[in-house]
Amino acid sequence: MLILLPPSETKRDGGDATPLDYSALSHPGLSKTRRALVRRVSQLARTPDEMMTRLKLGQKLAFEVERNRTLAKAPTMRAIDRYTGVLYEALDAPELDAAARAFLTAHVRIHSALFGLLGAGDPIPAYRLSHDSRLETPTVKATWADAVSKELLAHQHELVLDLRSEAYVALGPVPPAVPHAYFLRVVTTGPDGAQRALNHFNKKGKGELVRALAQHGRDFGTVEELIAWGAASGNRLSLSPSGELLLEV
């Protein structure tokens, strides 16, 4: 089973003194692209005003420019611990036990705008780059879309749960040749009985689901097995008529 997560705009400070090591990152086929994009971002950070404009940063976020300028020598931290924000707060990976964290390392990939697909245990520095950051050609989307999709082809025999936002899906769609991939949408049922997609609580629901999966520790082979586990564990999962996986909260 493969679980795809979006990144978070916010990152935790600090980490291990060991600097960025591309050979320590999952999906080595992306290394050349990663190196080139890190160089572009670091060079752009030498012109702070330009970087703040392109990344749409206000003065309160000026510290992000220095993060980008020092990418190559900054401390690193496991990706699953680096990201903060609603989804990652609900997941609360730092408080999971060793077995649950090992599950995350084996089964979770985080789709970074700077590094492409990252394993949960990959050591990365803090950085600032978003799916819609206004880089000159090639754009962030052009940089990653084909490369990430190609990497996902290696998972065509697995159950793939795509918990990314639609914006990050566009940065690397799961190819049609991966037949057991399901985009997850978080919904609620209103008083009228109609299901509606959620926004803010969508992230919280996704984080709580991944935490429950990590604590359970089972590598599900089919979506039917996953839905049956959900029914027994209080995670209300179902398939929509269009083939999306729905999580009702």
C-alpha positions as a LaTeX table, in Angstrom:
\begin{tabular}{lrrr}
\hline
Residue & $x$ (\AA) & $y$ (\AA) & $z$ (\AA) \\
\hline
Met1 & 0.00 & 0.00 & 0.00 \\
Leu2 & 1.17 & 3.48 & $-0.88$ \\
Ile3 & $-0.21$ & 6.60 & 0.81 \\
Leu4 & 0.39 & 9.92 & $-0.95$ \\
Leu5 & 0.31 & 13.07 & 1.18 \\
Pro6 & 0.55 & 16.75 & 0.29 \\
Pro7 & 3.26 & 18.82 & 1.97 \\
Ser8 & 2.61 & 21.75 & 4.28 \\
Glu9 & 3.54 & 25.38 & 3.74 \\
Thr10 & 4.80 & 25.47 & 7.34 \\
Lys11 & 7.86 & 23.57 & 8.49 \\
Arg12 & 9.43 & 22.78 & 11.85 \\
Asp13 & 12.79 & 24.46 & 12.54 \\
Gly14 & 16.02 & 22.71 & 13.46 \\
Gly15 & 17.06 & 19.13 & 12.90 \\
Asp16 & 20.20 & 17.07 & 12.65 \\
Ala17 & 23.46 & 18.81 & 11.78 \\
Thr18 & 23.84 & 16.54 & 8.75 \\
Pro19 & 23.18 & 18.63 & 5.62 \\
Leu20 & 21.07 & 17.66 & 2.62 \\
Asp21 & 22.23 & 14.38 & 1.08 \\
Tyr22 & 20.46 & 13.50 & $-2.16$ \\
Ser23 & 21.56 & 9.88 & $-1.91$ \\
Ala24 & 19.56 & 9.57 & 1.34 \\
Leu25 & 16.28 & 10.49 & $-0.38$ \\
Ser26 & 13.78 & 7.99 & $-1.77$ \\
His27 & 13.15 & 7.81 & $-5.53$ \\
Pro28 & 16.75 & 8.36 & $-6.69$ \\
Gly29 & 15.46 & 8.79 & $-10.23$ \\
Leu30 & 14.44 & 12.29 & $-9.18$ \\
Ser31 & 17.90 & 13.31 & $-7.94$ \\
Lys32 & 18.96 & 15.25 & $-11.03$ \\
Thr33 & 15.75 & 17.28 & $-11.03$ \\
Arg34 & 16.01 & 17.88 & $-7.29$ \\
Arg35 & 19.56 & 19.19 & $-7.56$ \\
Ala36 & 18.65 & 21.55 & $-10.39$ \\
Leu37 & 15.59 & 22.94 & $-8.60$ \\
Val38 & 17.42 & 23.39 & $-5.28$ \\
Arg39 & 20.12 & 25.34 & $-7.13$ \\
Arg40 & 17.50 & 27.56 & $-8.80$ \\
Val41 & 15.72 & 28.28 & $-5.54$ \\
Ser42 & 18.94 & 28.93 & $-3.62$ \\
Gln43 & 20.19 & 31.32 & $-6.28$ \\
Leu44 & 16.86 & 33.15 & $-6.38$ \\
Ala45 & 17.09 & 33.62 & $-2.60$ \\
Arg46 & 20.19 & 35.76 & $-3.14$ \\
Thr47 & 17.75 & 38.41 & $-4.37$ \\
Pro48 & 15.36 & 38.52 & $-1.40$ \\
Asp49 & 12.81 & 40.95 & $-2.85$ \\
Glu50 & 12.52 & 38.91 & $-6.03$ \\
Met51 & 12.07 & 35.67 & $-4.09$ \\
Met52 & 9.43 & 37.17 & $-1.82$ \\
Thr53 & 7.49 & 38.35 & $-4.86$ \\
Arg54 & 7.69 & 35.01 & $-6.66$ \\
Leu55 & 6.73 & 33.04 & $-3.54$ \\
Lys56 & 4.08 & 35.59 & $-2.55$ \\
Leu57 & 5.59 & 36.16 & 0.89 \\
Gly58 & 4.84 & 39.07 & 3.19 \\
Gln59 & 7.37 & 40.64 & 5.56 \\
Lys60 & 6.40 & 38.29 & 8.40 \\
Leu61 & 7.65 & 35.41 & 6.26 \\
Ala62 & 10.92 & 37.01 & 5.20 \\
Phe63 & 12.79 & 34.32 & 7.18 \\
Glu64 & 11.76 & 31.84 & 4.49 \\
Val65 & 14.19 & 33.51 & 2.09 \\
Glu66 & 17.12 & 32.66 & 4.35 \\
Arg67 & 15.89 & 29.10 & 4.62 \\
Asn68 & 15.99 & 28.81 & 0.85 \\
Arg69 & 19.37 & 30.50 & 0.56 \\
Thr70 & 20.98 & 27.96 & 2.92 \\
Leu71 & 19.30 & 24.78 & 1.66 \\
Ala72 & 22.54 & 22.96 & 0.92 \\
Lys73 & 24.01 & 23.35 & 4.42 \\
Ala74 & 20.96 & 23.64 & 6.69 \\
Pro75 & 20.10 & 20.97 & 9.31 \\
Thr76 & 17.86 & 18.13 & 8.16 \\
Met77 & 14.93 & 16.32 & 9.74 \\
Arg78 & 12.77 & 13.39 & 8.67 \\
Ala79 & 10.13 & 14.68 & 6.27 \\
Ile80 & 7.23 & 13.30 & 8.34 \\
Asp81 & 8.48 & 15.39 & 11.30 \\
Arg82 & 9.49 & 18.47 & 9.28 \\
Tyr83 & 6.03 & 19.36 & 8.03 \\
Thr84 & 3.50 & 20.99 & 10.34 \\
Gly85 & 0.00 & 22.32 & 9.64 \\
Val86 & $-3.44$ & 20.80 & 10.19 \\
Leu87 & $-2.89$ & 17.40 & 8.52 \\
Tyr88 & 0.47 & 16.82 & 10.19 \\
Glu89 & $-0.75$ & 18.00 & 13.59 \\
Ala90 & $-3.58$ & 15.46 & 13.37 \\
Leu91 & $-1.14$ & 12.75 & 12.29 \\
Asp92 & 1.26 & 13.73 & 15.13 \\
Ala93 & 4.04 & 11.47 & 13.86 \\
Pro94 & 6.61 & 12.49 & 16.52 \\
Glu95 & 4.38 & 10.92 & 19.20 \\
Leu96 & 3.85 & 7.60 & 17.42 \\
Asp97 & 5.68 & 4.50 & 18.61 \\
Ala98 & 8.52 & 2.88 & 16.66 \\
Ala99 & 6.31 & 0.35 & 14.88 \\
Ala100 & 3.86 & 3.00 & 13.67 \\
Arg101 & 6.71 & 5.24 & 12.49 \\
Ala102 & 8.21 & 2.29 & 10.63 \\
Phe103 & 4.85 & 1.87 & 8.87 \\
Leu104 & 4.94 & 5.52 & 7.80 \\
Thr105 & 8.49 & 5.14 & 6.51 \\
Ala106 & 7.51 & 2.10 & 4.44 \\
His107 & 4.19 & 3.28 & 3.07 \\
Val108 & 3.96 & 7.10 & 3.01 \\
Arg109 & 5.22 & 9.45 & 0.31 \\
Ile110 & 4.99 & 13.22 & 0.62 \\
His111 & 4.77 & 15.21 & $-2.61$ \\
Ser112 & 7.07 & 18.20 & $-2.15$ \\
Ala113 & 7.19 & 21.10 & $-4.59$ \\
Leu114 & 10.97 & 21.23 & $-4.08$ \\
Phe115 & 11.95 & 17.55 & $-3.86$ \\
Gly116 & 9.19 & 15.68 & $-5.68$ \\
Leu117 & 8.20 & 12.42 & $-3.96$ \\
Leu118 & 9.75 & 12.02 & $-0.52$ \\
Gly119 & 9.68 & 9.03 & 1.77 \\
Ala120 & 8.34 & 9.80 & 5.25 \\
Gly121 & 11.78 & 9.09 & 6.70 \\
Asp122 & 13.80 & 11.12 & 4.20 \\
Pro123 & 15.98 & 13.82 & 5.84 \\
Ile124 & 15.25 & 17.27 & 4.41 \\
Pro125 & 15.93 & 20.91 & 5.36 \\
Ala126 & 13.22 & 23.48 & 6.01 \\
Tyr127 & 12.32 & 25.32 & 2.79 \\
Arg128 & 9.60 & 27.38 & 1.15 \\
Leu129 & 8.23 & 26.47 & $-2.27$ \\
Ser130 & 4.63 & 25.84 & $-3.24$ \\
His131 & 2.83 & 24.23 & $-6.14$ \\
Asp132 & 1.94 & 27.71 & $-7.44$ \\
Ser133 & 5.22 & 29.52 & $-6.76$ \\
Arg134 & 5.93 & 31.72 & $-9.77$ \\
Leu135 & 9.24 & 30.34 & $-10.98$ \\
Glu136 & 10.43 & 31.12 & $-14.46$ \\
Thr137 & 10.48 & 28.31 & $-17.01$ \\
Pro138 & 10.41 & 25.48 & $-16.20$ \\
Thr139 & 7.55 & 26.05 & $-13.79$ \\
Val140 & 7.07 & 23.90 & $-10.70$ \\
Lys141 & 4.35 & 21.95 & $-12.50$ \\
Ala142 & 6.45 & 21.44 & $-15.62$ \\
Thr143 & 9.38 & 20.35 & $-13.46$ \\
Trp144 & 7.51 & 17.57 & $-11.66$ \\
Ala145 & 4.38 & 16.40 & $-13.47$ \\
Asp146 & 5.90 & 13.79 & $-15.79$ \\
Ala147 & 8.74 & 12.84 & $-13.44$ \\
Val148 & 6.47 & 12.11 & $-10.47$ \\
Ser149 & 3.94 & 10.23 & $-12.59$ \\
Lys150 & 6.74 & 8.04 & $-13.92$ \\
Glu151 & 7.87 & 7.21 & $-10.37$ \\
Leu152 & 4.32 & 6.23 & $-9.42$ \\
Leu153 & 4.26 & 3.62 & $-12.20$ \\
Ala154 & 6.43 & 1.42 & $-9.99$ \\
His155 & 3.40 & 1.03 & $-7.69$ \\
Gln156 & 0.99 & $-0.32$ & $-10.28$ \\
His157 & 0.44 & $-3.56$ & $-8.34$ \\
Glu158 & $-0.31$ & $-1.83$ & $-5.02$ \\
Leu159 & $-3.28$ & $-0.15$ & $-3.42$ \\
Val160 & $-2.58$ & 3.59 & $-3.75$ \\
Leu161 & $-4.39$ & 6.10 & $-1.52$ \\
Asp162 & $-4.05$ & 9.60 & $-2.90$ \\
Leu163 & $-4.59$ & 12.07 & $-0.06$ \\
Arg164 & $-2.99$ & 14.98 & $-1.91$ \\
Ser165 & $-4.82$ & 18.19 & $-2.66$ \\
Glu166 & $-6.00$ & 18.56 & $-6.24$ \\
Ala167 & $-3.28$ & 21.17 & $-6.79$ \\
Tyr168 & $-0.59$ & 18.63 & $-5.93$ \\
Val169 & $-2.27$ & 15.89 & $-7.93$ \\
Ala170 & $-1.71$ & 18.17 & $-10.93$ \\
Leu171 & 2.02 & 18.18 & $-10.11$ \\
Gly172 & 2.17 & 14.43 & $-10.72$ \\
Pro173 & $-1.05$ & 12.56 & $-11.49$ \\
Val174 & $-1.24$ & 8.86 & $-10.74$ \\
Pro175 & $-1.09$ & 7.26 & $-14.22$ \\
Pro176 & $-4.04$ & 5.22 & $-15.53$ \\
Ala177 & $-1.67$ & 2.24 & $-15.60$ \\
Val178 & $-1.88$ & 2.17 & $-11.79$ \\
Pro179 & $-5.33$ & 0.53 & $-11.57$ \\
His180 & $-5.84$ & 0.40 & $-7.81$ \\
Ala181 & $-5.36$ & 4.11 & $-7.06$ \\
Tyr182 & $-8.07$ & 6.05 & $-5.22$ \\
Phe183 & $-8.30$ & 9.78 & $-4.63$ \\
Leu184 & $-9.62$ & 10.36 & $-1.12$ \\
Arg185 & $-12.21$ & 13.03 & $-0.45$ \\
Val186 & $-13.34$ & 13.96 & 3.06 \\
Val187 & $-17.09$ & 14.54 & 3.30 \\
Thr188 & $-19.84$ & 15.16 & 5.82 \\
Thr189 & $-23.53$ & 14.39 & 5.61 \\
Gly190 & $-25.85$ & 17.35 & 6.18 \\
Pro191 & $-29.33$ & 17.39 & 7.76 \\
Asp192 & $-30.79$ & 16.95 & 4.30 \\
Gly193 & $-28.86$ & 13.70 & 3.82 \\
Ala194 & $-26.59$ & 15.15 & 1.13 \\
Gln195 & $-22.84$ & 14.59 & 1.32 \\
Arg196 & $-20.60$ & 17.65 & 1.05 \\
Ala197 & $-16.83$ & 17.93 & 0.72 \\
Leu198 & $-14.98$ & 19.66 & 3.55 \\
Asn199 & $-12.17$ & 22.21 & 3.39 \\
His200 & $-10.32$ & 22.87 & 6.67 \\
Phe201 & $-11.55$ & 19.67 & 8.36 \\
Asn202 & $-10.57$ & 17.74 & 5.26 \\
Lys203 & $-6.92$ & 18.02 & 6.33 \\
Lys204 & $-7.64$ & 17.00 & 9.91 \\
Gly205 & $-9.61$ & 13.97 & 8.74 \\
Lys206 & $-6.79$ & 12.85 & 6.46 \\
Gly207 & $-4.21$ & 13.20 & 9.22 \\
Glu208 & $-6.31$ & 11.20 & 11.67 \\
Leu209 & $-6.86$ & 8.47 & 9.07 \\
Val210 & $-3.15$ & 8.09 & 8.36 \\
Arg211 & $-2.42$ & 7.98 & 12.10 \\
Ala212 & $-5.00$ & 5.20 & 12.52 \\
Leu213 & $-3.50$ & 3.26 & 9.60 \\
Ala214 & 0.00 & 3.60 & 11.06 \\
Gln215 & $-1.13$ & 2.42 & 14.48 \\
His216 & $-2.97$ & $-0.53$ & 12.94 \\
Gly217 & 0.09 & $-1.38$ & 10.85 \\
Arg218 & $-1.56$ & $-3.49$ & 8.16 \\
Asp219 & $-0.56$ & $-3.32$ & 4.51 \\
Phe220 & $-3.93$ & $-3.51$ & 2.79 \\
Gly221 & $-3.98$ & $-5.13$ & $-0.62$ \\
Thr222 & $-7.43$ & $-4.06$ & $-1.80$ \\
Val223 & $-9.78$ & $-1.14$ & $-1.23$ \\
Glu224 & $-12.46$ & $-3.59$ & $-0.05$ \\
Glu225 & $-10.17$ & $-4.76$ & 2.77 \\
Leu226 & $-9.48$ & $-1.14$ & 3.68 \\
Ile227 & $-13.17$ & $-0.24$ & 3.78 \\
Ala228 & $-13.93$ & $-3.30$ & 5.94 \\
Trp229 & $-11.18$ & $-2.25$ & 8.40 \\
Gly230 & $-12.62$ & 1.24 & 8.42 \\
Ala231 & $-16.08$ & $-0.05$ & 9.33 \\
Ala232 & $-14.62$ & $-1.98$ & 12.28 \\
Ser233 & $-12.36$ & 0.84 & 13.48 \\
Gly234 & $-14.69$ & 3.83 & 13.25 \\
Asn235 & $-13.20$ & 5.21 & 10.03 \\
Arg236 & $-16.21$ & 5.51 & 7.74 \\
Leu237 & $-14.89$ & 4.80 & 4.27 \\
Ser238 & $-16.83$ & 4.12 & 1.09 \\
Leu239 & $-16.52$ & 4.34 & $-2.67$ \\
Ser240 & $-18.40$ & 7.01 & $-4.58$ \\
Pro241 & $-20.12$ & 6.23 & $-7.90$ \\
Ser242 & $-17.22$ & 7.97 & $-9.65$ \\
Gly243 & $-14.66$ & 5.73 & $-7.95$ \\
Glu244 & $-13.34$ & 8.17 & $-5.35$ \\
Leu245 & $-12.68$ & 6.94 & $-1.83$ \\
Leu246 & $-14.84$ & 8.89 & 0.62 \\
Leu247 & $-14.02$ & 9.44 & 4.29 \\
Glu248 & $-17.05$ & 10.65 & 6.23 \\
Val249 & $-16.37$ & 12.72 & 9.35 \\
\hline
\end{tabular}
